[in-house]
């Protein structure tokens, strides 16, 4: 009998899970399957799990070669593209905490967030020949603790090119302290997420949205926020499915990618439902399902979230509501066969893992200030009330 069993304590089945463990396992079990792409699965930007594992190992070595030590923090400005995800996974493997911001952040916003999370490095991907990462460089000039700015693409004056910082490759290593991922609330306040929380949220998403390993996920959401990370890269690693990241959004390129994928689980902001329907893209042949993201600033706002209705069609793909609750949770609820939004169930989501039943997210009603309030809890929920990151 184990010590845990003898003491009556149940082992936490999520304790050993982090994104690097999922990647290492996928690279071992399905090395030749596509893991990550910015377009077609047979395109030049597609990486198999084996190739992604190799890239992440090299990037982890590059972070260390640049002088970053375990426990330090890098801030990555990210759009829905593979390069920031690879940089993030490499940093996690190097045991660096990773803070994430969306690409719309200004230099001042980047500087404030870098100060609040004590970032030692800033990184971003230039999105064209004229993109000199000026906002990152200006932010670094305002932040004493930042030692370097890294380019996740081509050479940029004033920045190091991460791919060229060749260090000893870093292999996956189980155990030890797991690095954390930090995202920003609407007001710029940082929220730190344990990787096990993100894994639980991704497992809940793929379960509710019925995502398996054979159908790709096409996401337009930035991985710099809880919902985009969970319903994109983390969900792909959990399900073993290819993840195609599309950003910045361009309707023509999006249509081309969707048609070339030949059926995908599409993850988009809810406001794109109308344009998708107008372009006749809400078809079962093109979309295996459509997850529509809506946001609310607090659990109390969940019930009043406005959700779009689909166009009239004979054969709609399954539609899933993806509700992001601030930066603490993102839960999915499938709609009925009509595709019309109905009342949210507010029923707890449970998962079975290693023979144990886990509550991934539950909704508790309580009295707060004399009024009814909703609170969210569970293995897939990050606490917002943090003194520091």
N, C-alpha and C positions, 0 to 999 in steps of 0.2 A: 504494500500500500504506500502511495506517495505521501510526502509530508503534507501537501495541499489537501489530499483526501482525508488524511488522518485528522487534520485540523478542521475539517468540514468546509473549507473554502473551495469554491468551484474555480477551476482554471479558466482564465479569460481566453476564449478561442481566437480573439483578435489581437492578442498581445504581440505575437510575432509577425504580424502583417505590416508591411510598409510598401511604398511604391517600388522601391528597389528590389525587394523580395519578389514582388509580382513580376517585374521585368526579368529577373534572373530565371525564375521558373518558366516563364513563357519562352525565353530564348532556349531553354533546355528542351521543352516539350514540343514546340512548334517553330523551330529555328527558321524554316524557309517560308513561313506565312508572312504576309505583309502586316506590319505593325502600325506604321505611321506614314502619312503622305500629305502633300499639299495639292493633290489632284488625282488623276487616274491611278489605279493600283499597279498598272504596268508602266507608269511614267517614270522619268528620270529622278523625280523627287521622292519616290517610294522607298521605304526602308523595311526590310524584313526584320523579324525579331532578333535574328543573329546579328544583322548589320546595326540595328539600334543598340543592342548590347555592346557591340564593339565601339560605337560612337560615344556612348555614355561613359564607358571605361576610359576612353581617351580624354574626354572633356573633364572627367573627374581628376585625371592626372594633370590636365592643363590648369585647373583651378589651383591645385597644390603647387604647381611650378610657378605660378604667379604670386606665391607667398601667402595664400589664404590658409588658415589653420582650422581644424575642426572646432566647431562652436561659434565661429565668426559667421557673419551674415552678408549675403549678396542680395542686391535689389535688381530684379529683372523687369524691364518694361516690355509687356507682351501683347501682341495681337494674336489672332487665331491662326498661328503658323507653327510649323514643326520646330524651327530653330530655338525659340524660347523654351519649348518643352524639353528639348534635348539638353539645353544648358541647365535647366532646373533639375532634371534627373541626374546629370553629372555632378551638380553641386550637392545634391542629397547623398549621392554615393561617397563624396568626399567629406561627408558629415558636416556640411555647412547648412545652416538655416537659410531658407530662401524666402525673401519678401517679393511680392508681385504687385505690379501696377499696370493698369490698362494703358494702351498707347496714346490715349487722348490726354494724358496728364501733361500739364505745363511744367516748365523748368522749376518754377517756385513750388508747385505741388510735389514734384519729385524730390526737391531739396528738403521740404518739410517732412515728407514721409521717410526719407533716408535718415534724417536726424532722429525721428521718433523710434525707428527700429534699430538705430546704431549700425547702419550699413557700412561695411568696409569696402565694398565695390559696387559699381553700377554697371548694368549691361543692357544692351538693346540691339535690335536688328535693323540696319539701314534698309529702307524699303525702296531704294532707287539710287542712281548715280549721284543725285544732288542732295541726298540725305546724309549730312555730316554728323548726325547725332548731337546737334547743337544744344537741344534741351538737356540731354544727359551731361554734356560738358559744362554747361552753365550751372546746372544743379551741383555738380561736383565742386565747382569753384566756390559755392556757398556752404559747403559741408566739410568741416575740418577732418572728420573721421574717415572720409572716403579716400582710399589710397590709389584707386585706379578705375578707369572706365574701359569696359570691354565691348568690342564689336562682335556681334553674333553672325556677321556676314563678311562683306568685303572690307578692305582696309579703309580706315577713317583717320584723318590727321588728329592726333591727340588721344587716340584710343588704341589699346592693344587688340589685336585680332585673336580671339580665343582659340580658333583652330590652329594658329601658328605657335601657340605656347605649348610646345611638346614636352610632356612630362611622362613619367613611368605610368603605364595604364594601371587603373585601380580596379581590382576584381570585387565582386559582391562579397560582403562579409556579414554573416548573420550575427545578431546579438548586439549589445552595446546600446548606448543612448541614441534614440532616433531623432534625426533632425526634424525641425518643424517648418511648416509653410505658413507665411503671414500674408493676409490679404487686407485690403483697406475698405472700411465702411464708407458710406456716402460722404461723411464729413472728414474723411481722411484718417480716422482713428484706426490703428492697427488691431487686427484680431489674429491670434496665433492658433493654428490648427495642428493637433496631433495627427500624424499620418494614419493611425488606426481609425480615427474619426472619418477621414476622407475615404478610406477603404470601405468602411461600413456604409457610408453614403453612396459610394459607387456600386456596392453590392445591392443596396436597396433599389437604386435606379435601374440597374440591368434586370432585376427581378420584376419590378413593377412595369417596366417598358418591354419586357420579354425580349431582351437582346441576347443573342447567342453568338458563337464565334464565327459563323459563316457569313454573316451579313455585316457590311461596313457601317460605321457611324460617321455621318457627315455633319460636322458641327461648325456653326458660324460664331460661336461664343468664345470670347477671350478666356484662356486658362488662368488669367490673373484674378479671377473672382471665384468664389466657392462653387457656384453652380456650373460655371464653364469648365472648371477643372474636374469636377465630379462627373458631369455628363459627357465629357470628352475624353481626355487622356486617361484618367483614372478608370472610367468605365471600360475603355478599350483593354487596358491591362487586366482588369477583373474578368471580363468576358472572353479574352483572347481574340477580340474582334479587331479588324483594321480600323484605324481612326484617320479620317480625312479632315484636315483643318482648313477652313476657307475664310481668309481675312486678309485685307479689308474686303467687305462684301462688294461684289460686282455681279449684277444680275446675269449678264451674258456668260461670264466665266462660271458662275454657279450652275446655270442651266447645263452648260457643257459637261461639267464634272458630274452632275446628277445623272445625266443621260448615259455617260460612259460607265458609271458605277453599276447601272442596270438594276437598281433597287438598293436603297440604303435607309437606315434609321436616321432621319433628319432632325437636327436640333437647331431651332431658330427662335429668335424673339417672337412673341405672339403677334406683334404688329406686322410681321411678314406674311401672316396667313392670307390676308386679302390679296396681296400681289402674287403669292404662289397660286392661289385659286384662279386669278385673272389670267395668269400665264398657263393655265391648264396643267399645273404640275401636281395637283392633289389627286394623284392616281396611284392605285395599288402597284402598277407595274414599275413606277419610278420610285415610290416611297414605300418601304416596308412598314414604317410608322413615321409620325411627325410629332415631336415633342416641342411644345410651345412654352417658352419661358415668360413668366410674369414675375414681377418683384413686388415685395411689400417691405416697409421699413421696420416692422415689428410683428411679433406673433398676433397681436390684436388686430392687425390689418388683413389677416389671411382670408377671413370670410367675405371681405368686401373687395377682393381683387377682381378687376374687370377682365373677363376672358373673351376672346374673339370667337365668333361662330364661323364655321366653314361654309364655302359656297355650296349650293345645291349640286349634288353629283350622285350618280348611281352607285358607284363603288368607291367609297372613300377608304383611304388607308386608316389603320387605327390611329387615333389621336390621343396624345398623353399631355396632361397639364403638368408642367414643371414649375413649381412655386418656390422661388428663392425668398427665404425669410432673412432679411438683412444679410449679414455675412456669417450667420450661425448655422444655417440649414438650407437644404434644397430637396424637396420631396416631390415624387411623381405620382400622379393619380390618373389611370386610364379613363377615358370617356366611354360612354356607351356606344352601341352600333350606329346611332344617328350622327355621332361626332359633335353633338351640341353640348355646350357646357351645362352641367347640372350642379347642384349643391355639393360642395366638398364634403367628403364623408366624415372627416375628423376621427377616423378609426385608426388605432395604432398599427404601425407596420412592424412585422416581426420577421426575423430571419432564422433559419436553422443552420448552424455551423458546428461541425465536430460534435454532433449529437446534442448540442445545446440550443435552446431557443433564446434569441437575443431581440430585445425591443430596439429597433433602429430609430424610430421616431414615434413619439406619443404626444397627444395634445391634452393638456390638463386645464380645466377651468377652475378659476379661483377668484376670490374677492380681493380687489386691490383698490384702495382709495374709495371704497363704497361702491365700486362698479365691478361687473363681471369682466374678467381678463382671461386671455388664453396664453398659456406657456407651452413651450416645446422642450422636450427632453428626449434622451435616448443615446444609443451608441453612435448615431450619425449626426449628433448635434454638438457644435463647439460653443463653449461659454463665451458670452460677450463681455461679461464683467471681469476684466483683467487689469490688475494694477500696472503691469508692464508686460512686454512681449518676451 
